[in-house]
Amino acid sequence: MEFKHNKANVSLAKTLRKNMTPEEKHLWYDFLKDYPIRFMRQKTLGNYIVDFYCAKAKLVLEIDGIQHYFDEEYEKDTRRTEYLEKNFGVTIVRFTNLDITNKFEGVCNRIDELVEQSLRQQC
């Protein structure tokens, strides 16, 4: 398992934390910031920066805009997911901006389920 991160990404991650998308801000400030299990935002893992990361649940949450559904971005995301799952043993879960905007309560319930499921599996 790989634990190091690309130090070149640290300053970019800080910038991304300061410039979150409206959907990322909504999820962070209205749910994850005070979640009982710690989540971090814009966390560097290896060569990548993930939107939200919960080390205890080994869970990564990605909030995807429309650009992620074009072939080139979709392929990049697939490679990125494989790398993160293989090297860090995390589960990657993707939500769209529209999910956050239109189905926020459902997204929050799904995150609760995923965290609980992951913690149960670790026992």
C-alpha positions as CSV (number, residue, x, y, z in Angstrom):
1,M,0.0,0.0,0.0
2,E,1.3,3.4,-1.0
3,F,1.2,6.2,1.6
4,K,3.3,9.0,0.1
5,H,1.8,11.8,-1.8
6,N,3.1,14.0,-4.5
7,K,4.4,17.0,-2.7
8,A,3.9,19.1,-5.8
9,N,0.1,18.6,-5.3
10,V,0.0,20.0,-1.7
11,S,-0.2,23.7,-2.8
12,L,-2.7,22.8,-5.4
13,A,-4.8,21.0,-2.8
14,K,-4.7,24.1,-0.6
15,T,-5.9,26.3,-3.5
16,L,-8.7,23.8,-4.3
17,R,-9.8,23.9,-0.7
18,K,-10.1,27.7,-0.9
19,N,-11.9,27.6,-4.3
20,M,-14.4,24.7,-3.9
21,T,-17.3,24.5,-6.3
22,P,-20.7,25.5,-5.0
23,E,-21.7,21.8,-4.8
24,E,-18.5,20.9,-2.9
25,K,-19.2,23.8,-0.5
26,H,-22.7,22.6,0.0
27,L,-21.7,19.0,0.8
28,W,-18.8,20.2,3.1
29,Y,-20.5,22.9,5.1
30,D,-23.9,21.4,5.3
31,F,-23.0,17.8,6.0
32,L,-19.3,16.5,6.0
33,K,-17.6,19.3,8.1
34,D,-19.3,18.2,11.3
35,Y,-19.8,14.5,10.4
36,P,-19.0,12.2,13.4
37,I,-16.3,10.4,11.4
38,R,-13.6,12.8,10.1
39,F,-13.6,13.7,6.4
40,M,-10.9,15.8,4.8
41,R,-11.4,17.9,1.7
42,Q,-9.1,18.1,-1.3
43,K,-6.8,15.4,0.1
44,T,-3.6,14.3,-1.7
45,L,-3.4,10.6,-2.3
46,G,-0.4,9.5,-4.3
47,N,-0.4,11.5,-7.5
48,Y,-4.0,12.6,-7.2
49,I,-6.2,15.0,-5.2
50,V,-9.5,13.7,-4.1
51,D,-12.5,15.8,-3.3
52,F,-13.4,14.2,0.1
53,Y,-11.5,11.5,2.0
54,C,-12.4,9.5,5.1
55,A,-9.4,7.5,6.3
56,K,-11.3,5.6,8.9
57,A,-13.9,4.3,6.4
58,K,-11.4,4.1,3.5
59,L,-13.9,6.1,1.5
60,V,-13.3,8.8,-1.2
61,L,-16.2,10.9,-2.4
62,E,-15.9,12.7,-5.8
63,I,-18.3,15.4,-6.9
64,D,-18.3,15.4,-10.7
65,G,-19.3,18.1,-13.1
66,I,-20.5,17.5,-16.6
67,Q,-16.9,17.4,-18.0
68,H,-16.4,14.0,-16.3
69,Y,-18.8,12.4,-18.7
70,F,-16.9,13.0,-21.9
71,D,-14.8,10.1,-23.2
72,E,-11.4,11.5,-22.4
73,E,-12.3,12.5,-18.8
74,Y,-14.2,9.3,-18.2
75,E,-11.1,7.3,-19.2
76,K,-8.9,9.4,-16.9
77,D,-11.3,8.9,-14.0
78,T,-11.3,5.2,-14.6
79,R,-7.5,5.0,-14.5
80,R,-7.5,7.2,-11.4
81,T,-10.0,5.0,-9.6
82,E,-8.1,1.9,-10.4
83,Y,-4.8,3.5,-9.1
84,L,-6.5,4.7,-5.8
85,E,-8.3,1.5,-5.1
86,K,-5.2,-0.6,-5.8
87,N,-2.7,1.6,-3.9
88,F,-4.7,2.9,-1.1
89,G,-7.5,0.3,-0.6
90,V,-10.2,2.9,-0.8
91,T,-13.7,2.8,-2.2
92,I,-14.4,5.6,-4.7
93,V,-18.0,6.9,-4.8
94,R,-19.0,9.5,-7.4
95,F,-21.9,11.9,-7.2
96,T,-22.8,14.5,-9.8
97,N,-23.3,18.2,-9.2
98,L,-26.9,17.6,-10.0
99,D,-27.1,14.9,-7.3
100,I,-25.9,17.5,-4.7
101,T,-28.2,20.2,-6.0
102,N,-31.4,18.1,-6.5
103,K,-31.0,15.1,-4.2
104,F,-28.9,16.3,-1.3
105,E,-30.7,14.4,1.4
106,G,-30.4,11.2,-0.6
107,V,-26.7,11.8,-1.1
108,C,-26.2,12.3,2.6
109,N,-28.2,9.2,3.4
110,R,-26.0,7.2,0.9
111,I,-22.8,8.5,2.5
112,D,-24.1,7.4,5.9
113,E,-24.8,4.0,4.5
114,L,-21.3,3.7,2.9
115,V,-19.5,4.8,6.1
116,E,-21.5,2.4,8.3
117,Q,-21.0,-0.5,5.8
118,S,-17.2,0.2,5.6
119,L,-16.8,0.4,9.4
120,R,-18.8,-2.9,9.8
121,Q,-16.6,-4.7,7.3
122,Q,-13.4,-3.6,9.1
123,C,-14.5,-5.2,12.4
